[in-house]
């Protein structure tokens, strides 16, 4: 299967500063990848290189089988920046019709594109009257023009309300199901945790971790948390059976264990039968994993 995006040992310097150092990654068609990293980690630099906006010093980049910034690559790539800007005097429909014309597409597609991002009722209003979230959705509509094979999205849910964020990720799911690859940068880790296939963590210009969420959980080897609700009258018995558990003011018992200890511990707890009213197993979150892998010198 041909990669939509292939980066090999990518290095970029700004004077003495090495913004990217031998970064390699491969996105297959239909893959949704989250690009995570602290400010200055190299995310924006990588995106600019992928889009062909700035050159790189060493390594290789192939975007849909072509050089970044080439006509072939630009025809297949869509980009959404964190802060979009449109002409305030144009209506939403007029703005999208303009983008469609620039891409050689039929301007009559504008109402359908705006409807896909929830702006059907506002398409005749001037963009100057739109909220930030509505302007972001205009940006989302323009990324859909021409059925792109690769979407590069920089903090795409900025300004969106929770319902619009949910709808946005459902839209991305549909695009990925149709074969589009998605590279998404976000600081809202709870959003991307369940809606991406691959996690990419940049720190100090290096790709310090890459893989699925289960893969990274296994590599990080962070503790698993368990919360136990005792059945009525079983508090003392459970405390005796699980001496390592801490009892909170809410009456719940809490303990942690390693990944290797998880299954044996669950077997011990379930063997207690009716003494346990409820049990929650809480694996390390994406935020925990990100913090583990992205620690910098001096942090």
NUTORVO-163438 format. One record per residue (C-alpha): x, y, z; residue in one letter; chain. Coordinates in Angstrom, 1 decimal. Layout:
+--------+--------+--------+----+----+
|      x |      y |      z | aa | ch |
+--------+--------+--------+----+----+
|      X |      Y |      Z |  A |  A |
...
+--------+--------+--------+----+----+
END
This chain:
+--------+--------+--------+----+----+
|      x |      y |      z | aa | ch |
+--------+--------+--------+----+----+
|    0.0 |    0.0 |    0.0 |  X |  A |
|    1.4 |    3.4 |   -1.0 |  X |  A |
|    2.0 |    5.8 |    1.9 |  X |  A |
|    0.1 |    9.1 |    1.8 |  X |  A |
|    2.9 |   10.7 |    3.9 |  X |  A |
|    6.4 |    9.3 |    4.2 |  X |  A |
|    9.1 |   11.1 |    6.2 |  X |  A |
|   12.6 |    9.7 |    6.5 |  X |  A |
|   15.2 |   11.1 |    8.9 |  X |  A |
|   13.9 |   14.6 |    8.5 |  X |  A |
|   16.1 |   17.4 |    9.9 |  X |  A |
|   15.5 |   21.1 |    9.9 |  X |  A |
|   17.8 |   23.8 |   11.5 |  X |  A |
|   17.2 |   27.5 |   12.1 |  X |  A |
|   20.8 |   28.7 |   12.6 |  X |  A |
|   22.2 |   26.8 |   15.6 |  X |  A |
|   18.7 |   25.5 |   16.6 |  X |  A |
|   17.8 |   22.1 |   15.5 |  X |  A |
|   14.0 |   22.3 |   15.2 |  X |  A |
|   13.6 |   18.7 |   13.9 |  X |  A |
|   16.2 |   15.9 |   14.3 |  X |  A |
|   16.0 |   12.8 |   12.1 |  X |  A |
|   12.2 |   12.4 |   12.4 |  X |  A |
|   10.7 |    9.5 |   10.5 |  X |  A |
|    7.0 |    8.5 |   10.1 |  X |  A |
|    4.7 |    6.8 |    7.7 |  X |  A |
|    1.0 |    7.4 |    7.2 |  X |  A |
|   -1.1 |    4.9 |    5.3 |  X |  A |
|   -4.3 |    5.8 |    3.5 |  X |  A |
|   -7.2 |    6.1 |    6.0 |  X |  A |
|   -4.9 |    6.6 |    9.0 |  X |  A |
|   -5.8 |    9.2 |   11.6 |  X |  A |
|   -2.7 |   10.4 |   13.4 |  X |  A |
|   -2.4 |   12.8 |   16.4 |  X |  A |
|    0.7 |   14.9 |   16.5 |  X |  A |
|    1.4 |   15.9 |   20.1 |  X |  A |
|    4.1 |   18.1 |   21.6 |  X |  A |
|    4.8 |   21.1 |   23.8 |  X |  A |
|    5.2 |   24.6 |   22.3 |  X |  A |
|    8.4 |   24.6 |   20.4 |  X |  A |
|    8.6 |   20.8 |   20.0 |  X |  A |
|    8.6 |   21.1 |   16.2 |  X |  A |
|    5.0 |   20.5 |   15.2 |  X |  A |
|    4.5 |   23.7 |   13.2 |  X |  A |
|    7.8 |   23.3 |   11.5 |  X |  A |
|    6.9 |   19.8 |   10.4 |  X |  A |
|    3.6 |   20.9 |    9.1 |  X |  A |
|    5.1 |   23.7 |    7.1 |  X |  A |
|    7.6 |   21.3 |    5.6 |  X |  A |
|    4.8 |   18.9 |    4.6 |  X |  A |
|    2.9 |   21.7 |    3.0 |  X |  A |
|    6.0 |   22.8 |    1.1 |  X |  A |
|    6.1 |   26.2 |    2.8 |  X |  A |
|    9.7 |   25.9 |    4.0 |  X |  A |
|   12.7 |   23.8 |    2.9 |  X |  A |
|   14.4 |   21.1 |    5.0 |  X |  A |
|   18.1 |   20.5 |    5.6 |  X |  A |
|   18.3 |   16.7 |    5.5 |  X |  A |
|   16.2 |   13.6 |    5.1 |  X |  A |
|   13.3 |   12.9 |    2.7 |  X |  A |
|    9.6 |   13.8 |    2.5 |  X |  A |
|    7.0 |   12.3 |    0.1 |  X |  A |
|    3.5 |   13.7 |    0.1 |  X |  A |
|    1.0 |   11.6 |   -1.8 |  X |  A |
|    4.0 |   10.2 |   -3.8 |  X |  A |
|    5.3 |   13.7 |   -4.7 |  X |  A |
|    7.6 |   16.4 |   -3.4 |  X |  A |
|    6.1 |   18.7 |   -0.8 |  X |  A |
|    4.8 |   21.9 |   -2.3 |  X |  A |
|    4.8 |   20.4 |   -5.8 |  X |  A |
|    1.6 |   20.9 |   -7.9 |  X |  A |
|    0.9 |   17.1 |   -7.5 |  X |  A |
|    1.2 |   17.3 |   -3.7 |  X |  A |
|   -0.8 |   20.6 |   -3.4 |  X |  A |
|   -3.7 |   19.2 |   -5.4 |  X |  A |
|   -4.0 |   16.3 |   -2.9 |  X |  A |
|   -3.5 |   18.1 |    0.4 |  X |  A |
|   -5.8 |   20.2 |    2.5 |  X |  A |
|   -4.7 |   22.4 |    5.4 |  X |  A |
|   -6.5 |   24.1 |    8.3 |  X |  A |
|   -4.6 |   26.5 |   10.5 |  X |  A |
|   -5.5 |   27.1 |   14.2 |  X |  A |
|   -6.6 |   30.7 |   13.5 |  X |  A |
|   -8.5 |   31.0 |   10.2 |  X |  A |
|   -9.1 |   34.4 |    8.5 |  X |  A |
|  -11.7 |   35.2 |    5.8 |  X |  A |
|  -13.0 |   38.3 |    4.3 |  X |  A |
|  -15.6 |   39.7 |    6.7 |  X |  A |
|  -17.8 |   41.2 |    4.0 |  X |  A |
|  -18.3 |   37.9 |    2.1 |  X |  A |
|  -21.0 |   35.4 |    3.1 |  X |  A |
|  -20.0 |   31.9 |    4.0 |  X |  A |
|  -21.3 |   30.7 |    0.7 |  X |  A |
|  -19.5 |   33.4 |   -1.3 |  X |  A |
|  -16.2 |   32.5 |    0.4 |  X |  A |
|  -16.5 |   28.8 |   -0.3 |  X |  A |
|  -17.5 |   29.5 |   -3.9 |  X |  A |
|  -14.4 |   31.5 |   -4.3 |  X |  A |
|  -12.2 |   28.6 |   -2.9 |  X |  A |
|  -14.0 |   26.1 |   -5.2 |  X |  A |
|  -13.3 |   28.3 |   -8.2 |  X |  A |
|   -9.6 |   28.6 |   -7.2 |  X |  A |
|   -9.4 |   24.8 |   -7.1 |  X |  A |
|  -11.1 |   24.4 |  -10.4 |  X |  A |
|  -14.2 |   22.9 |   -8.8 |  X |  A |
|  -17.9 |   23.6 |   -9.4 |  X |  A |
|  -18.9 |   26.6 |   -7.2 |  X |  A |
|  -22.4 |   25.1 |   -6.8 |  X |  A |
|  -20.9 |   22.6 |   -4.3 |  X |  A |
|  -20.7 |   25.4 |   -1.7 |  X |  A |
|  -24.1 |   24.9 |    0.0 |  X |  A |
|  -23.4 |   21.2 |    0.4 |  X |  A |
|  -20.0 |   21.7 |    1.9 |  X |  A |
|  -21.3 |   24.3 |    4.3 |  X |  A |
|  -24.1 |   21.9 |    5.3 |  X |  A |
|  -21.6 |   19.1 |    6.0 |  X |  A |
|  -20.0 |   21.4 |    8.7 |  X |  A |
|  -23.3 |   22.6 |   10.2 |  X |  A |
|  -23.5 |   26.0 |    8.5 |  X |  A |
|  -26.5 |   25.5 |    6.1 |  X |  A |
|  -28.6 |   28.1 |    7.9 |  X |  A |
|  -25.8 |   30.7 |    8.1 |  X |  A |
|  -24.5 |   30.4 |    4.5 |  X |  A |
|  -26.1 |   33.7 |    3.4 |  X |  A |
|  -24.8 |   35.7 |    6.4 |  X |  A |
|  -21.6 |   37.8 |    6.2 |  X |  A |
|  -18.6 |   36.1 |    7.8 |  X |  A |
|  -18.0 |   39.3 |    9.8 |  X |  A |
|  -21.1 |   38.3 |   11.9 |  X |  A |
|  -19.8 |   34.7 |   12.5 |  X |  A |
|  -18.5 |   33.5 |   15.9 |  X |  A |
|  -14.9 |   32.1 |   16.1 |  X |  A |
|  -16.4 |   28.6 |   16.0 |  X |  A |
|  -18.4 |   29.3 |   12.9 |  X |  A |
|  -15.4 |   30.8 |   11.1 |  X |  A |
|  -13.5 |   27.6 |   12.1 |  X |  A |
|  -16.2 |   25.6 |   10.4 |  X |  A |
|  -15.9 |   27.6 |    7.2 |  X |  A |
|  -12.2 |   26.6 |    7.4 |  X |  A |
|  -13.3 |   22.9 |    7.7 |  X |  A |
|  -15.6 |   23.3 |    4.7 |  X |  A |
|  -12.7 |   24.5 |    2.5 |  X |  A |
|  -10.5 |   21.6 |    3.6 |  X |  A |
|  -13.1 |   19.2 |    2.0 |  X |  A |
|  -12.8 |   20.7 |   -1.4 |  X |  A |
|  -11.5 |   18.2 |   -4.0 |  X |  A |
|  -11.6 |   15.1 |   -1.9 |  X |  A |
|   -8.1 |   15.5 |   -0.4 |  X |  A |
|   -5.9 |   12.5 |    0.3 |  X |  A |
|   -4.1 |   14.1 |    3.2 |  X |  A |
|   -5.6 |   16.6 |    5.7 |  X |  A |
|   -3.1 |   18.6 |    7.8 |  X |  A |
|   -5.1 |   20.1 |   10.7 |  X |  A |
|   -3.5 |   22.4 |   13.3 |  X |  A |
|   -5.7 |   22.7 |   16.4 |  X |  A |
|   -8.8 |   22.3 |   14.3 |  X |  A |
|  -11.4 |   22.3 |   17.1 |  X |  A |
|  -10.3 |   25.7 |   18.4 |  X |  A |
|  -13.4 |   27.7 |   19.2 |  X |  A |
|  -15.8 |   24.8 |   18.6 |  X |  A |
|  -18.4 |   24.0 |   21.2 |  X |  A |
|  -18.7 |   20.3 |   22.5 |  X |  A |
|  -21.4 |   19.3 |   20.0 |  X |  A |
|  -19.5 |   20.9 |   17.1 |  X |  A |
|  -16.4 |   19.1 |   18.2 |  X |  A |
|  -18.2 |   15.7 |   18.2 |  X |  A |
|  -19.6 |   16.4 |   14.8 |  X |  A |
|  -16.2 |   17.4 |   13.5 |  X |  A |
|  -14.6 |   14.1 |   14.6 |  X |  A |
|  -17.5 |   12.2 |   13.1 |  X |  A |
|  -16.7 |   14.0 |    9.8 |  X |  A |
|  -13.1 |   13.0 |   10.1 |  X |  A |
|  -14.1 |    9.4 |   10.7 |  X |  A |
|  -16.0 |    9.5 |    7.5 |  X |  A |
|  -13.1 |   11.0 |    5.5 |  X |  A |
|  -10.7 |    8.4 |    6.9 |  X |  A |
|  -13.2 |    5.6 |    6.1 |  X |  A |
|  -13.1 |    6.9 |    2.5 |  X |  A |
|   -9.3 |    6.6 |    2.5 |  X |  A |
|   -8.1 |   10.1 |    3.5 |  X |  A |
|   -5.1 |   10.3 |    5.9 |  X |  A |
|   -5.3 |   12.8 |    8.7 |  X |  A |
|   -2.5 |   14.5 |   10.6 |  X |  A |
|   -4.0 |   16.4 |   13.4 |  X |  A |
|   -2.2 |   18.6 |   16.0 |  X |  A |
|   -4.0 |   19.2 |   19.2 |  X |  A |
|   -3.4 |   20.2 |   22.9 |  X |  A |
|   -6.9 |   18.7 |   23.9 |  X |  A |
|   -5.7 |   15.2 |   24.6 |  X |  A |
|   -9.0 |   13.9 |   25.8 |  X |  A |
|  -10.5 |   14.6 |   22.4 |  X |  A |
|   -7.9 |   12.7 |   20.3 |  X |  A |
|   -7.5 |    9.8 |   22.7 |  X |  A |
|  -10.4 |    7.8 |   21.3 |  X |  A |
|  -10.5 |    9.3 |   17.8 |  X |  A |
|   -7.1 |    8.6 |   16.3 |  X |  A |
|   -5.3 |    5.4 |   15.1 |  X |  A |
|   -1.8 |    6.5 |   15.9 |  X |  A |
|   -0.1 |    8.8 |   18.4 |  X |  A |
|    3.1 |   10.8 |   17.4 |  X |  A |
|    4.9 |   12.6 |   20.3 |  X |  A |
|    7.5 |   15.2 |   19.5 |  X |  A |
|    9.8 |   16.6 |   22.1 |  X |  A |
|   12.7 |   18.9 |   21.4 |  X |  A |
|   12.5 |   18.2 |   17.7 |  X |  A |
|   12.7 |   14.4 |   18.1 |  X |  A |
|    9.9 |   11.9 |   17.6 |  X |  A |
|   10.2 |   10.3 |   21.1 |  X |  A |
|    7.2 |    8.0 |   20.8 |  X |  A |
|    5.0 |    6.6 |   18.0 |  X |  A |
|    2.3 |    3.9 |   18.0 |  X |  A |
|   -1.2 |    3.0 |   19.0 |  X |  A |
|   -2.5 |    4.0 |   22.4 |  X |  A |
|   -2.2 |    0.4 |   23.7 |  X |  A |
|    1.3 |    0.2 |   22.3 |  X |  A |
|    2.4 |    3.4 |   24.1 |  X |  A |
|    0.7 |    2.3 |   27.3 |  X |  A |
|    2.7 |   -1.0 |   27.2 |  X |  A |
|    6.0 |    0.9 |   26.5 |  X |  A |
|    5.4 |    3.5 |   29.2 |  X |  A |
|    4.6 |    0.8 |   31.8 |  X |  A |
|    2.7 |    3.3 |   33.9 |  X |  A |
|    0.5 |    2.1 |   36.8 |  X |  A |
|   -3.1 |    1.1 |   36.4 |  X |  A |
|   -5.6 |    2.5 |   38.9 |  X |  A |
|   -8.4 |    0.5 |   40.4 |  X |  A |
|  -11.4 |    1.8 |   42.4 |  X |  A |
|  -13.5 |   -0.6 |   44.4 |  X |  A |
|  -16.9 |    0.1 |   46.0 |  X |  A |
|  -17.5 |   -2.3 |   48.9 |  X |  A |
|  -20.9 |   -3.9 |   49.2 |  X |  A |
|  -23.0 |   -2.9 |   52.3 |  X |  A |
|  -21.3 |   -4.1 |   55.5 |  X |  A |
|  -18.2 |   -5.4 |   53.6 |  X |  A |
|  -15.8 |   -2.5 |   54.3 |  X |  A |
|  -13.8 |   -4.2 |   57.0 |  X |  A |
|  -13.5 |   -7.5 |   55.1 |  X |  A |
|  -12.3 |   -5.8 |   51.9 |  X |  A |
|   -9.8 |   -3.7 |   53.8 |  X |  A |
|   -8.4 |   -6.9 |   55.3 |  X |  A |
|   -8.4 |   -8.7 |   51.9 |  X |  A |
|   -6.7 |   -5.8 |   50.2 |  X |  A |
|   -4.4 |   -4.2 |   52.7 |  X |  A |
|   -2.5 |   -2.2 |   50.0 |  X |  A |
|   -5.7 |   -0.3 |   49.2 |  X |  A |
|   -6.3 |    3.2 |   50.5 |  X |  A |
|   -9.8 |    4.1 |   51.7 |  X |  A |
|  -11.1 |    7.5 |   50.7 |  X |  A |
|  -13.6 |    9.8 |   52.5 |  X |  A |
|  -16.2 |    8.6 |   49.9 |  X |  A |
|  -15.8 |    5.1 |   51.2 |  X |  A |
|  -14.1 |    3.8 |   48.0 |  X |  A |
|  -11.0 |    1.7 |   48.1 |  X |  A |
|   -8.2 |    2.8 |   45.7 |  X |  A |
|   -5.0 |    1.0 |   44.7 |  X |  A |
|   -2.6 |    0.9 |   41.8 |  X |  A |
|   -0.6 |   -1.9 |   40.2 |  X |  A |
|    1.7 |   -2.5 |   37.3 |  X |  A |
|    0.4 |   -3.9 |   34.0 |  X |  A |
|    1.8 |   -7.3 |   34.8 |  X |  A |
|    0.0 |   -7.3 |   38.2 |  X |  A |
|   -3.4 |   -6.2 |   36.8 |  X |  A |
|   -4.9 |   -9.6 |   35.8 |  X |  A |
|   -3.8 |  -11.4 |   39.0 |  X |  A |
|   -5.2 |   -8.6 |   41.1 |  X |  A |
|   -8.5 |   -8.6 |   39.2 |  X |  A |
|   -8.7 |  -12.3 |   39.8 |  X |  A |
|   -8.2 |  -11.7 |   43.6 |  X |  A |
|  -10.9 |   -9.0 |   43.6 |  X |  A |
|  -13.5 |  -10.9 |   41.7 |  X |  A |
|  -12.9 |  -13.9 |   43.9 |  X |  A |
|  -14.3 |  -11.8 |   46.8 |  X |  A |
|  -17.7 |  -12.1 |   45.2 |  X |  A |
|  -20.6 |  -10.4 |   46.9 |  X |  A |
|  -18.3 |   -8.3 |   49.0 |  X |  A |
|  -17.6 |   -6.1 |   46.0 |  X |  A |
|  -20.4 |   -3.8 |   44.8 |  X |  A |
|  -18.5 |   -2.2 |   41.9 |  X |  A |
|  -15.1 |   -2.1 |   40.3 |  X |  A |
|  -13.5 |    0.4 |   37.9 |  X |  A |
|  -10.2 |   -0.2 |   36.1 |  X |  A |
|   -8.6 |    3.1 |   35.0 |  X |  A |
|   -5.7 |    2.7 |   32.5 |  X |  A |
|   -3.1 |    5.5 |   32.1 |  X |  A |
|   -4.7 |    8.3 |   30.1 |  X |  A |
|   -3.2 |    9.8 |   26.9 |  X |  A |
|   -2.2 |   12.8 |   29.1 |  X |  A |
|   -0.3 |   10.5 |   31.4 |  X |  A |
|    1.5 |    8.9 |   28.5 |  X |  A |
|    2.2 |   12.2 |   26.8 |  X |  A |
|    3.8 |   13.5 |   30.0 |  X |  A |
|    5.9 |   10.4 |   30.4 |  X |  A |
|    7.4 |   10.5 |   26.9 |  X |  A |
|    7.7 |   14.3 |   26.4 |  X |  A |
|    9.7 |   15.1 |   29.5 |  X |  A |
|   12.5 |   17.5 |   28.6 |  X |  A |
|   15.8 |   18.1 |   30.3 |  X |  A |
|   15.2 |   20.3 |   33.2 |  X |  A |
|   11.5 |   19.6 |   33.5 |  X |  A |
+--------+--------+--------+----+----+
END
